[in-house]
């Protein structure tokens, strides 16, 4: 894995122009980046071209997937966002759209996947096939929703997998790379301290730089290597604490450019097996 390209998300929790984020990512030593859909894809694409970076994916809007599965009017609002994101992927030659199937564990989420939800995602899959864009569904909370989508579209090449190491760790997911590694097209590599209390919670999803937490990186990298994954090794990090957590206090005074450089160094350590 020594020649692997590395990438990272544009950490837009830091309020800077897209051009500044992308320039810092380039200067840190990354080959690629992705961002979160904000209806300003053209600006990001121009910055990518100017800096010679691969624009690997757009992360679709998330956190309200329950409305899609419940089949409400709010679900159609969420679907509109997904279709808009997909259209921008096509327009700007971005090969992958990353999306969630469910967020959260509270009572507003359905008890189980629904046919209504699968039918909604089928519409999105049809459009992705028409446009030639790959949908990479990510492991998050409530992995049974991911399982339903991956099974429903198991014979569709445009339906693929995005692996999030931190989600697998703190949400106590199954071995996601064993389940879906054959369909892996994108990674979100990040660290945390696992489940820290009695309840599985989003607050533990720290998105720390690799090697700051307790993810078993030797296992993760061995698995990626054994799968023959040859795509960009992308991190997904933040500089901010989650509510009720102090995981990022040590980075409170770190300039964004330095944080990007540290992230690139951690990515190279993973590739070199320096855990």
C-alpha positions as CSV (number, residue, x, y, z in Angstrom):
1,X,0.0,0.0,0.0
2,X,3.1,2.3,-0.2
3,X,2.0,4.1,-3.3
4,X,-1.5,4.8,-2.2
5,X,-3.0,8.3,-2.6
6,X,-4.3,10.1,0.5
7,X,-7.3,12.3,0.9
8,X,-9.4,14.2,3.5
9,X,-12.6,16.0,3.9
10,X,-12.7,19.8,3.8
11,X,-13.2,20.6,7.5
12,X,-15.9,23.2,7.0
13,X,-16.5,23.4,10.7
14,X,-13.7,26.0,10.3
15,X,-15.4,28.8,8.4
16,X,-13.0,29.6,5.6
17,X,-13.5,30.0,1.8
18,X,-13.4,26.8,-0.2
19,X,-10.3,28.0,-2.0
20,X,-8.4,28.3,1.3
21,X,-9.4,24.9,2.5
22,X,-8.4,23.2,-0.7
23,X,-5.1,25.1,-0.9
24,X,-4.3,24.0,2.7
25,X,-5.2,20.4,1.8
26,X,-2.9,20.5,-1.1
27,X,0.0,22.1,0.8
28,X,-0.4,19.5,3.6
29,X,0.5,16.8,1.1
30,X,-2.9,15.3,0.2
31,X,-3.7,14.1,-3.3
32,X,-7.5,14.3,-3.0
33,X,-10.4,15.7,-0.9
34,X,-14.1,15.5,-0.6
35,X,-16.7,17.9,0.8
36,X,-20.2,18.1,2.1
37,X,-23.0,19.1,-0.2
38,X,-23.7,22.8,0.1
39,X,-25.0,23.8,-3.3
40,X,-21.7,25.5,-4.0
41,X,-20.0,22.5,-5.8
42,X,-18.7,24.7,-8.6
43,X,-16.6,26.7,-6.2
44,X,-15.1,23.5,-4.8
45,X,-14.5,22.0,-8.2
46,X,-12.7,25.1,-9.4
47,X,-10.5,25.1,-6.3
48,X,-9.7,21.4,-6.9
49,X,-8.7,22.0,-10.5
50,X,-6.6,25.0,-9.6
51,X,-4.7,22.9,-7.0
52,X,-4.5,19.7,-9.0
53,X,-6.4,17.7,-6.4
54,X,-8.8,14.8,-7.1
55,X,-12.3,15.7,-6.0
56,X,-13.3,12.1,-5.0
57,X,-16.8,12.5,-3.7
58,X,-19.5,14.6,-2.3
59,X,-21.0,13.6,1.0
60,X,-24.8,13.9,0.7
61,X,-26.9,15.7,3.3
62,X,-27.5,13.4,6.3
63,X,-29.2,13.1,9.7
64,X,-32.8,13.1,8.6
65,X,-33.0,9.7,6.9
66,X,-35.8,8.6,9.1
67,X,-38.2,10.7,7.1
68,X,-37.3,8.8,3.9
69,X,-38.0,5.4,5.6
70,X,-41.2,6.8,7.1
71,X,-42.5,8.0,3.7
72,X,-43.5,11.5,4.9
73,X,-43.5,14.8,3.1
74,X,-40.3,15.6,4.9
75,X,-38.9,12.4,3.3
76,X,-39.5,13.9,-0.1
77,X,-37.6,17.1,1.0
78,X,-34.7,14.9,1.9
79,X,-34.9,13.0,-1.4
80,X,-34.8,16.3,-3.3
81,X,-31.5,17.1,-1.6
82,X,-30.1,13.7,-2.6
83,X,-31.1,14.1,-6.2
84,X,-29.6,17.6,-6.3
85,X,-26.3,16.3,-4.9
86,X,-26.3,13.5,-7.4
87,X,-26.8,16.0,-10.2
88,X,-23.8,18.0,-9.1
89,X,-21.7,14.8,-9.0
90,X,-22.5,14.3,-12.6
91,X,-22.1,18.0,-13.6
92,X,-18.6,18.3,-12.1
93,X,-17.3,14.8,-12.9
94,X,-17.2,13.7,-9.3
95,X,-17.4,9.9,-9.4
96,X,-18.9,9.0,-6.0
97,X,-21.8,10.3,-3.8
98,X,-21.5,9.1,-0.2
99,X,-24.7,8.8,1.8
100,X,-26.1,7.4,5.0
101,X,-29.1,5.1,5.4
102,X,-29.9,6.1,9.0
103,X,-28.7,8.4,11.8
104,X,-29.5,8.1,15.5
105,X,-31.1,5.6,17.8
106,X,-34.0,7.6,19.2
107,X,-37.7,7.0,19.0
108,X,-38.1,9.1,15.8
109,X,-36.5,6.4,13.8
110,X,-38.4,3.5,12.4
111,X,-38.2,0.2,14.2
112,X,-37.0,-1.6,11.0
113,X,-36.3,-0.8,7.3
114,X,-39.5,-0.2,5.3
115,X,-40.5,-1.0,1.8
116,X,-41.4,2.7,1.4
117,X,-37.8,3.6,2.1
118,X,-36.4,1.0,-0.2
119,X,-38.6,2.2,-3.0
120,X,-37.4,5.8,-2.4
121,X,-33.8,4.7,-2.6
122,X,-34.6,2.7,-5.7
123,X,-35.5,5.9,-7.5
124,X,-32.2,7.4,-6.5
125,X,-30.3,4.3,-7.7
126,X,-32.1,4.4,-11.0
127,X,-30.9,8.0,-11.5
128,X,-27.4,7.2,-10.4
129,X,-27.3,4.4,-13.0
130,X,-28.5,6.8,-15.6
131,X,-25.9,9.4,-14.7
132,X,-23.0,7.0,-14.2
133,X,-22.4,8.1,-10.6
134,X,-21.6,5.6,-7.9
135,X,-23.6,5.7,-4.6
136,X,-21.4,4.7,-1.7
137,X,-23.6,3.9,1.3
138,X,-21.8,4.3,4.6
139,X,-21.9,2.3,7.8
140,X,-23.5,4.4,10.5
141,X,-25.9,3.8,13.4
142,X,-28.6,1.2,12.9
143,X,-26.6,-1.0,10.5
144,X,-29.8,-3.0,9.6
145,X,-30.8,-0.2,7.4
146,X,-27.5,-0.4,5.5
147,X,-27.9,-4.1,5.2
148,X,-31.4,-3.7,3.7
149,X,-30.1,-1.3,1.0
150,X,-27.0,-3.4,0.2
151,X,-29.1,-6.5,-0.1
152,X,-31.8,-4.8,-2.2
153,X,-29.2,-3.5,-4.7
154,X,-26.6,-6.3,-4.5
155,X,-26.5,-6.7,-8.2
156,X,-26.2,-3.0,-9.1
157,X,-22.6,-2.0,-9.7
158,X,-23.4,1.6,-9.0
159,X,-24.4,0.7,-5.4
160,X,-21.2,0.5,-3.4
161,X,-19.8,0.9,0.1
162,X,-18.0,3.6,2.1
163,X,-16.2,2.3,5.2
164,X,-16.1,4.5,8.3
165,X,-13.6,3.1,10.8
166,X,-14.8,5.3,13.6
167,X,-18.5,4.4,13.2
168,X,-17.6,0.8,13.2
169,X,-15.7,1.3,16.5
170,X,-18.0,3.5,18.6
171,X,-21.3,2.2,17.3
172,X,-20.1,-1.4,17.8
173,X,-20.9,-2.3,14.2
174,X,-20.3,-5.7,12.8
175,X,-17.1,-6.3,10.8
176,X,-18.1,-4.0,8.0
177,X,-15.2,-4.8,5.7
178,X,-16.0,-8.5,5.8
179,X,-19.6,-7.8,5.0
180,X,-19.1,-5.2,2.3
181,X,-15.4,-5.0,1.5
182,X,-15.9,-6.4,-2.0
183,X,-18.0,-3.3,-2.8
184,X,-15.7,-0.8,-1.2
185,X,-15.0,2.4,-3.2
186,X,-14.4,5.0,-0.5
187,X,-13.1,5.3,3.0
188,X,-13.7,7.6,6.0
189,X,-10.8,6.8,8.3
190,X,-11.0,8.4,11.7
191,X,-10.5,7.5,15.4
192,X,-12.3,7.6,18.7
193,X,-12.4,5.9,22.0
194,X,-15.2,3.4,21.3
195,X,-18.3,3.3,23.4
196,X,-17.4,5.3,26.5
197,X,-20.6,4.9,28.5
198,X,-23.7,2.7,29.0
199,X,-25.4,4.0,25.9
200,X,-24.2,3.9,22.3
201,X,-24.2,7.6,21.2
202,X,-23.2,9.9,18.5
203,X,-21.2,11.9,21.1
204,X,-18.6,9.1,20.9
205,X,-18.1,9.6,17.2
206,X,-15.2,11.9,17.6
207,X,-13.6,11.9,14.1
208,X,-10.1,12.3,15.6
209,X,-7.0,11.8,13.6
210,X,-5.9,8.1,13.3
211,X,-3.8,7.0,16.2
212,X,-5.4,9.4,18.7
213,X,-8.0,6.9,19.9
214,X,-8.4,3.2,20.3
215,X,-9.3,1.9,16.8
216,X,-7.3,-1.2,16.0
217,X,-5.4,0.3,13.0
218,X,-3.3,-2.8,12.4
219,X,-6.5,-4.7,11.8
220,X,-8.1,-2.1,9.7
221,X,-5.1,-1.6,7.4
222,X,-4.5,-5.4,7.1
223,X,-8.1,-5.8,6.1
224,X,-7.9,-3.0,3.5
225,X,-4.7,-4.6,2.2
226,X,-6.2,-8.0,2.0
227,X,-9.1,-6.7,0.0
228,X,-6.8,-5.2,-2.5
229,X,-8.3,-1.7,-2.0
230,X,-6.5,0.6,-4.4
231,X,-8.6,3.7,-4.1
232,X,-7.7,6.9,-2.3
233,X,-7.2,6.4,1.4
234,X,-9.5,9.2,2.7
235,X,-9.7,10.5,6.3
236,X,-12.8,12.2,7.7
237,X,-11.9,14.4,10.6
238,X,-13.1,17.4,12.6
239,X,-11.4,20.0,14.8
240,X,-14.3,20.3,17.2
241,X,-15.5,18.4,20.3
242,X,-18.8,16.7,20.2
243,X,-21.3,17.7,23.0
244,X,-20.2,16.6,26.4
245,X,-16.8,15.5,25.1
246,X,-13.3,16.9,25.4
247,X,-11.6,14.8,22.8
248,X,-10.3,17.7,20.7
249,X,-9.2,20.1,23.5
250,X,-5.5,19.4,22.6
251,X,-6.2,20.9,19.1
252,X,-8.0,24.0,20.4
253,X,-5.2,26.3,19.4
254,X,-4.0,24.4,16.3
255,X,-4.3,26.4,13.0
256,X,-6.3,24.6,10.4
257,X,-3.2,24.3,8.1
258,X,-1.3,22.6,10.8
259,X,-4.2,20.2,11.5
260,X,-4.3,19.2,7.9
261,X,-0.6,18.6,7.9
262,X,-0.9,16.4,11.0
263,X,-3.7,14.5,9.3
264,X,-1.6,13.9,6.2
265,X,1.3,12.6,8.4
266,X,-1.1,10.2,10.2
267,X,-2.4,8.9,6.9
268,X,1.1,8.2,5.8
269,X,1.8,6.4,9.1
270,X,-1.2,4.1,8.4
271,X,0.1,3.3,4.9
272,X,3.6,2.6,6.2
273,X,2.3,0.4,9.1
274,X,3.7,2.8,11.7
275,X,0.9,2.3,14.3
